[in-house]
Amino acid sequence: MHEMALCESILGILEKHAQAQGFSRVKTVWLEIGAFAGVEVEAMRFCFKAVTRHSLAENAELKIIQTPGQAWCLDCACRVEIQQRYDVCPRCGGCQLQVTGGEEMRVRELEVE
């Protein structure tokens, strides 16, 4: 389950920013996860609770913002939203799509004390 390792990395980011910015407690974490990031959302929630025990983010609320897949269609030269890799273009039916978004995962925002 790589979600555990991802949550450990998120906690590291929180601790680094807490030290740099002088906050002592994280109340809410907004985490943006792309459709193609390969992250199981419920596993992420479970692991986040386990990893943040006895830390500055203990009992912090994890709000997950799921972002859709994005692609550039080489046939119609449009940016389109796709549900899965290797979809056809929803505008022209073309098969030459280059994925441009939906693979990312990032801490978007924090609420701290």
C-alpha positions in Angstrom: 0.0 0.0 0.0 1.9 3.0 -1.2 -0.6 5.4 0.3 1.2 4.9 3.7 4.4 6.2 2.2 2.6 9.1 0.5 1.1 10.1 3.9 4.5 9.9 5.5 5.8 12.3 2.9 2.9 14.6 3.5 3.6 14.6 7.2 7.2 15.5 6.4 6.0 18.4 4.3 3.8 19.6 7.1 6.6 19.4 9.7 9.0 21.3 7.4 6.5 24.1 6.8 5.6 24.2 10.5 9.3 24.8 11.4 9.7 27.4 8.7 6.5 29.3 9.3 6.1 28.8 13.1 2.8 27.0 13.5 2.3 24.2 16.0 -0.9 22.5 14.9 -2.5 21.5 11.6 -6.3 21.6 11.6 -7.2 20.8 8.0 -5.2 19.6 5.0 -6.6 20.1 1.5 -5.0 17.4 -0.8 -5.5 17.5 -4.5 -5.3 14.1 -6.2 -5.5 13.6 -10.0 -7.6 10.9 -11.5 -4.4 9.2 -12.9 -2.3 9.5 -9.8 -2.9 5.9 -8.8 -4.1 6.8 -5.3 -6.9 5.0 -3.6 -8.8 7.7 -1.7 -10.2 5.6 1.1 -6.8 4.0 1.7 -5.3 7.5 1.8 -7.8 8.6 4.5 -7.0 5.6 6.6 -3.3 6.0 6.3 -3.4 9.7 7.0 -5.1 9.0 10.4 -2.5 6.4 11.2 0.5 8.4 10.2 -0.5 11.6 11.9 -1.1 10.1 15.3 1.0 11.9 18.0 2.1 14.6 15.5 1.3 18.2 14.8 -1.5 16.9 12.4 -3.2 14.6 14.9 -7.0 14.8 14.4 -6.5 17.0 11.4 -9.3 16.8 8.8 -8.1 15.6 5.4 -10.2 17.1 2.6 -9.5 15.4 -0.8 -10.1 17.3 -4.0 -10.2 14.9 -6.9 -9.2 16.4 -10.2 -10.1 15.0 -13.6 -7.8 13.7 -16.2 -6.9 16.3 -18.9 -5.4 15.7 -22.3 -4.4 17.6 -25.4 -6.0 16.3 -28.6 -3.5 16.4 -31.5 -6.3 15.9 -34.0 -8.6 18.8 -33.1 -6.0 20.9 -31.1 -8.2 21.2 -28.0 -7.7 20.5 -24.3 -10.3 17.9 -23.2 -11.3 16.1 -20.0 -10.9 12.3 -20.1 -12.1 9.6 -17.7 -9.2 7.2 -18.3 -6.0 6.8 -20.3 -6.4 5.8 -23.9 -9.9 7.3 -24.2 -10.8 8.8 -27.5 -11.3 12.6 -27.8 -14.8 13.5 -26.6 -14.9 16.3 -29.1 -13.7 14.8 -32.4 -13.3 11.0 -31.7 -9.6 11.2 -32.4 -7.2 8.7 -30.8 -4.1 11.0 -30.5 -4.4 12.3 -27.0 -1.5 13.4 -24.9 -2.2 13.4 -21.1 -1.5 16.9 -19.7 -3.1 16.6 -16.2 -4.5 14.3 -13.6 -1.3 12.6 -12.6 -0.5 15.1 -9.8 -0.9 15.0 -6.1 -0.2 18.0 -4.0 -1.0 19.7 -0.7 -3.2 22.6 -1.9 -4.0 24.4 1.3 -3.5 24.1 5.1 -5.5 25.5 8.0 -3.1 25.8 11.0 -2.7 27.3 14.4 
